[in-house]
Amino acid sequence: MSRLRTLLLTTIAMIAFAGNSLLCRAALRDTDIDAATFTSVRLVSGALMLWLLVSLRGNRAPMKQGSWGSALALFAYAAAFSYAYGGLSAAMGALLLFGAVQATMISIGIVRGDRPHPWQWAGFVVAFSGLVGLLLPGLTAPPLFSSLLMIGAGIAWGVYSLRAKGAGEPTAVTAGNFIRAVPMTLVLSLVMVATANIDGAGMGYAVASGAIASGMGYAVWYMALPLLQATSAATVQLSVPVIAAVGGVLLLSEALTLRLVVAGIAILGGIAIVIRAGQKKPA
């Protein structure tokens, strides 16, 4: 029963994380909502949902958890993520985001004194080669500016994830950070008011992204995380770009290019090598 519960919680969380890519891409491609408004509605909805969840657990003061530095990283991720999806497919965006998140966390670990195993260096080379191949000019290359924005979003999320480690009860910390990010995103919307577009369907996608895919998704993930080994927790996240790619094909009628498939295999395979080799290093 515990294995079934772990599998169920993990599957729901990964689908929710991939859902953020699908919802954002659908909103910015198929509706008139602008990226700044999408970001604000997403963060406000996520903050409300997380506040509700921690309040139901008896925590009436989530602002005591989290920090302004983490909130800034969260806001930077969410804003860059939204603007990037104006030019990227769901699969492409998820792959670039995930690759940047993992590369950031691993690189910061090295700076802090981690000594990679030779196989980890090999994994780095494979993953980096996949990223370079993905971004090289060509008919199927993604827009460079959108790609750089998504890589920036991944770097911000990697920093946020590292700051969140050991910061307190995860759901309460996340709630505090989302609440702190709200004034930041409202300033963004105010600055970009001249290009704002309020679209009913787009607003619905943004609320779903914030309240369900983000707020509830993180809560479910934090329920699953204690049940997973560190290696399994890191490896299972490799499924997010794959789920996003499948969802993009089935739900958004997006095409899977050969470049994306080959680069995706290289990037995710390289990261998997890094993660697995890191667990086999001698103490």
C-alpha positions as CSV (number, residue, x, y, z in Angstrom):
1,M,0.0,0.0,0.0
2,S,2.9,2.4,0.8
3,R,4.5,1.8,-2.6
4,L,1.1,2.4,-4.3
5,R,0.7,5.7,-2.4
6,T,4.2,6.8,-3.3
7,L,3.6,6.0,-6.9
8,L,0.3,7.8,-7.0
9,L,1.6,10.9,-5.2
10,T,4.7,11.1,-7.4
11,T,2.7,10.6,-10.6
12,I,0.2,13.3,-9.7
13,A,3.1,15.7,-8.8
14,M,5.0,15.1,-12.1
15,I,1.8,15.6,-14.1
16,A,1.1,18.8,-12.3
17,F,4.6,20.1,-12.9
18,A,4.3,19.3,-16.6
19,G,0.9,20.8,-16.6
20,N,2.4,24.2,-15.9
21,S,4.2,24.1,-19.2
22,L,1.0,23.0,-21.0
23,L,-1.2,25.6,-19.4
24,C,1.2,28.5,-19.9
25,R,1.8,27.5,-23.6
26,A,-1.9,27.1,-24.3
27,A,-2.7,30.5,-22.7
28,L,0.0,32.4,-24.5
29,R,-0.6,30.7,-27.9
30,D,-4.4,30.3,-28.0
31,T,-5.7,33.2,-25.9
32,D,-5.1,37.0,-25.8
33,I,-3.7,37.1,-22.2
34,D,-0.3,38.7,-21.9
35,A,2.7,37.2,-20.1
36,A,2.7,39.7,-17.3
37,T,-0.9,39.2,-16.5
38,F,-0.5,35.4,-16.7
39,T,2.4,35.6,-14.2
40,S,0.5,37.7,-11.8
41,V,-2.7,35.6,-11.8
42,R,-0.6,32.4,-11.5
43,L,1.4,33.7,-8.5
44,V,-1.7,35.2,-6.8
45,S,-3.7,32.0,-7.3
46,G,-0.8,29.9,-6.1
47,A,-0.4,32.0,-3.0
48,L,-4.1,31.8,-2.1
49,M,-4.1,28.0,-2.6
50,L,-1.0,27.5,-0.5
51,W,-2.3,29.8,2.2
52,L,-5.5,27.8,2.3
53,L,-3.6,24.5,2.5
54,V,-1.3,25.6,5.4
55,S,-4.2,27.2,7.2
56,L,-6.2,24.0,7.1
57,R,-3.2,22.4,8.8
58,G,-3.4,24.9,11.6
59,N,-0.7,27.3,10.4
60,R,-2.3,30.8,10.4
61,A,1.0,32.7,9.8
62,P,2.7,31.4,6.7
63,M,4.6,34.7,6.3
64,K,6.8,33.5,9.2
65,Q,8.2,31.0,6.8
66,G,10.2,31.6,3.6
67,S,12.3,34.7,2.8
68,W,12.3,37.7,0.5
69,G,15.4,36.3,-1.3
70,S,13.6,33.1,-2.2
71,A,10.5,35.0,-3.2
72,L,12.6,37.1,-5.6
73,A,14.0,33.9,-7.2
74,L,10.5,32.5,-7.4
75,F,9.2,35.7,-9.1
76,A,12.2,35.7,-11.6
77,Y,11.4,32.1,-12.5
78,A,7.7,32.7,-13.0
79,A,8.1,35.8,-15.1
80,A,10.8,34.5,-17.3
81,F,8.8,31.2,-17.7
82,S,5.8,33.1,-18.9
83,Y,7.6,35.3,-21.4
84,A,9.6,32.4,-22.7
85,Y,6.5,30.4,-23.6
86,G,5.5,33.1,-26.0
87,G,7.9,31.5,-28.4
88,L,8.5,27.9,-27.3
89,S,6.5,24.7,-27.6
90,A,5.5,23.0,-24.3
91,A,8.1,20.2,-24.8
92,M,10.9,22.5,-25.8
93,G,10.3,24.8,-22.8
94,A,10.1,22.0,-20.3
95,L,13.3,20.5,-21.6
96,L,15.2,23.8,-21.4
97,L,13.8,24.6,-18.0
98,F,14.5,21.2,-16.5
99,G,18.0,21.1,-17.9
100,A,18.8,24.5,-16.6
101,V,17.4,23.7,-13.1
102,Q,19.5,20.6,-12.8
103,A,22.7,22.2,-14.3
104,T,22.3,25.1,-11.8
105,M,21.9,22.9,-8.8
106,I,24.8,20.6,-9.8
107,S,27.1,23.6,-10.7
108,I,26.4,25.3,-7.3
109,G,27.2,22.0,-5.6
110,I,30.6,21.9,-7.4
111,V,31.3,25.5,-6.4
112,R,30.5,24.6,-2.8
113,G,33.1,21.8,-2.8
114,D,31.5,18.8,-4.4
115,R,34.0,16.7,-6.4
116,P,32.3,15.1,-9.4
117,H,32.9,11.5,-10.3
118,P,34.5,11.0,-13.8
119,W,31.1,9.6,-14.9
120,Q,29.5,12.7,-13.8
121,W,31.8,14.8,-15.9
122,A,30.9,12.5,-18.8
123,G,27.2,13.1,-18.1
124,F,27.8,16.9,-18.1
125,V,29.5,16.7,-21.5
126,V,26.6,14.6,-22.9
127,A,23.9,17.0,-21.5
128,F,25.7,20.1,-22.6
129,S,26.2,18.7,-26.1
130,G,22.5,18.1,-26.3
131,L,21.8,21.7,-25.2
132,V,24.2,23.1,-27.8
133,G,22.7,20.9,-30.5
134,L,19.2,22.0,-29.5
135,L,20.1,25.7,-29.8
136,L,22.2,25.6,-33.0
137,P,20.8,27.6,-35.9
138,G,18.5,25.7,-38.2
139,L,14.9,25.4,-39.4
140,T,13.8,23.6,-36.3
141,A,15.9,25.6,-33.8
142,P,13.8,27.3,-31.1
143,P,13.8,31.1,-30.9
144,L,17.1,32.1,-29.2
145,F,15.6,34.9,-27.0
146,S,12.8,32.7,-25.7
147,S,15.3,29.9,-25.1
148,L,17.6,32.1,-23.1
149,L,14.6,33.3,-21.1
150,M,13.6,29.8,-20.2
151,I,17.2,28.9,-19.3
152,G,17.1,32.0,-17.0
153,A,13.9,30.7,-15.5
154,G,15.6,27.4,-14.8
155,I,18.6,29.1,-13.2
156,A,16.2,31.1,-11.0
157,W,14.3,27.9,-10.0
158,G,17.5,26.0,-9.3
159,V,18.6,28.8,-6.9
160,Y,15.1,28.8,-5.3
161,S,15.3,25.1,-4.8
162,L,18.7,25.2,-3.1
163,R,17.6,28.1,-0.9
164,A,14.5,26.1,0.2
165,K,16.5,23.1,1.4
166,G,16.3,22.9,5.2
167,A,14.4,26.2,5.4
168,G,11.5,24.7,7.3
169,E,8.3,22.8,6.6
170,P,8.2,22.8,2.8
171,T,4.6,23.6,2.1
172,A,4.6,26.5,4.6
173,V,7.9,27.8,3.3
174,T,6.5,27.7,-0.3
175,A,3.4,29.5,0.8
176,G,5.4,32.2,2.5
177,N,7.5,32.7,-0.6
178,F,4.5,32.8,-3.0
179,I,2.8,35.4,-0.8
180,R,6.0,37.5,-0.8
181,A,6.2,37.2,-4.6
182,V,2.7,38.7,-5.0
183,P,3.8,42.4,-4.7
184,M,6.7,41.8,-7.1
185,T,4.4,40.4,-9.8
186,L,1.8,43.2,-9.3
187,V,4.6,45.7,-9.9
188,L,5.4,43.8,-13.1
189,S,1.8,44.0,-14.2
190,L,1.7,47.7,-13.4
191,V,4.9,48.4,-15.4
192,M,3.5,46.4,-18.4
193,V,-0.1,47.8,-18.1
194,A,0.1,49.3,-21.6
195,T,0.4,45.8,-23.1
196,A,-2.0,44.1,-20.7
197,N,-4.8,41.9,-22.1
198,I,-7.5,40.4,-19.9
199,D,-8.8,37.2,-21.5
200,G,-11.3,34.9,-19.8
201,A,-9.8,31.7,-21.1
202,G,-6.3,32.8,-20.5
203,M,-7.2,33.8,-16.9
204,G,-8.7,30.4,-16.4
205,Y,-5.4,28.8,-17.6
206,A,-3.4,31.0,-15.3
207,V,-5.6,30.2,-12.2
208,A,-5.3,26.5,-13.0
209,S,-1.5,26.9,-13.3
210,G,-1.2,28.7,-10.0
211,A,-3.8,27.0,-7.8
212,I,-3.7,23.5,-9.1
213,A,-0.4,22.8,-11.0
214,S,1.7,25.0,-8.7
215,G,0.0,25.2,-5.4
216,M,-1.5,21.8,-5.1
217,G,1.2,20.2,-7.2
218,Y,3.9,21.4,-4.8
219,A,1.9,20.2,-1.8
220,V,1.5,16.7,-3.3
221,W,5.2,16.6,-4.2
222,Y,6.2,17.5,-0.6
223,M,4.0,14.6,0.6
224,A,5.8,12.2,-1.8
225,L,9.3,13.5,-1.2
226,P,9.9,11.9,2.2
227,L,8.8,8.5,0.8
228,L,11.5,8.7,-2.0
229,Q,15.2,8.1,-1.8
230,A,17.3,11.1,-2.9
231,T,18.3,9.4,-6.2
232,S,14.7,8.4,-7.0
233,A,13.4,11.9,-6.2
234,A,16.0,13.5,-8.6
235,T,15.6,10.8,-11.3
236,V,11.8,10.8,-11.4
237,Q,11.8,14.5,-12.3
238,L,13.3,13.4,-15.7
239,S,9.8,12.4,-16.6
240,V,8.5,16.0,-16.5
241,P,9.7,17.1,-20.0
242,V,8.6,13.7,-21.4
243,I,5.1,14.2,-20.0
244,A,5.0,17.8,-21.3
245,A,6.1,16.5,-24.8
246,V,3.3,13.9,-24.8
247,G,0.8,16.4,-23.5
248,G,1.9,18.9,-26.2
249,V,1.3,16.4,-28.9
250,L,-2.0,15.1,-27.6
251,L,-3.5,18.3,-26.2
252,L,-1.9,21.1,-28.2
253,S,-1.2,19.4,-31.5
254,E,2.5,20.2,-31.3
255,A,5.0,18.5,-33.5
256,L,7.9,16.5,-32.1
257,T,11.0,17.3,-34.3
258,L,14.0,15.0,-34.7
259,R,16.2,17.7,-33.2
260,L,14.1,17.9,-30.1
261,V,14.0,14.1,-29.6
262,V,17.7,13.7,-30.1
263,A,18.6,16.7,-27.9
264,G,16.1,15.6,-25.3
265,I,17.6,12.1,-25.1
266,A,21.1,13.7,-24.7
267,I,20.2,16.3,-22.1
268,L,18.0,14.0,-20.0
269,G,20.4,11.0,-20.4
270,G,23.4,13.1,-19.4
271,I,21.6,14.4,-16.3
272,A,20.6,10.9,-15.4
273,I,24.2,9.8,-15.6
274,V,25.2,12.7,-13.3
275,I,22.6,11.8,-10.8
276,R,23.3,8.1,-10.7
277,A,27.1,8.5,-10.7
278,G,26.8,11.0,-7.8
279,Q,25.1,8.3,-5.7
280,K,27.9,5.8,-6.4
281,K,30.8,8.0,-5.3
282,P,32.8,6.7,-2.5
283,A,32.2,8.4,0.8
